[in-house]
Amino acid sequence: MIFLVVSIIAGLLGFTGISAASADIARFLFYVFVVIFLVLLILGLTIFRV
């Protein structure tokens, strides 16, 4: 969320390089956390089922 806010503010102020870099970092972190969530969801539904 922090990188998303930084990206939006930098874009509004005209710092397009910083905005693009922050947006790329935010997008990368979003995908990393989605993958982690899916792995833990699958593990929770299969292996750790008691």
C-alpha positions as CSV (number, residue, x, y, z in Angstrom):
1,M,0.0,0.0,0.0
2,I,2.9,2.4,0.7
3,F,4.4,2.0,-2.7
4,L,0.9,2.5,-4.3
5,V,0.4,5.8,-2.4
6,V,3.9,6.9,-3.2
7,S,3.3,6.1,-6.9
8,I,0.0,8.1,-7.0
9,I,1.5,11.1,-5.2
10,A,4.6,11.1,-7.4
11,G,2.4,10.8,-10.5
12,L,0.3,13.8,-9.5
13,L,3.4,15.9,-8.8
14,G,5.0,15.0,-12.1
15,F,7.7,12.7,-11.0
16,T,7.0,10.0,-13.6
17,G,10.2,8.0,-13.1
18,I,9.5,7.6,-9.4
19,S,5.9,6.9,-10.0
20,A,6.7,4.1,-12.5
21,A,9.2,2.6,-10.2
22,S,6.9,2.6,-7.2
23,A,4.1,1.1,-9.3
24,D,6.4,-1.7,-10.5
25,I,7.4,-2.5,-6.9
26,A,3.8,-2.4,-5.8
27,R,2.7,-4.7,-8.6
28,F,5.6,-7.1,-7.9
29,L,4.7,-7.2,-4.1
30,F,1.0,-7.8,-5.0
31,Y,1.8,-10.8,-7.1
32,V,4.2,-12.2,-4.5
33,F,1.6,-12.0,-1.8
34,V,-1.1,-13.5,-4.0
35,V,1.2,-16.5,-4.7
36,I,1.9,-16.8,-0.9
37,F,-1.8,-16.7,-0.2
38,L,-2.6,-19.3,-2.7
39,V,0.1,-21.7,-1.5
40,L,-1.0,-21.3,2.1
41,L,-4.7,-21.8,1.1
42,I,-3.9,-25.0,-0.8
43,L,-1.8,-26.2,2.1
44,G,-4.5,-25.4,4.6
45,L,-7.1,-27.3,2.6
46,T,-5.0,-30.4,2.0
47,I,-2.0,-31.1,4.3
48,F,-3.1,-29.4,7.5
49,R,-6.6,-30.8,7.5
50,V,-7.2,-32.5,10.8
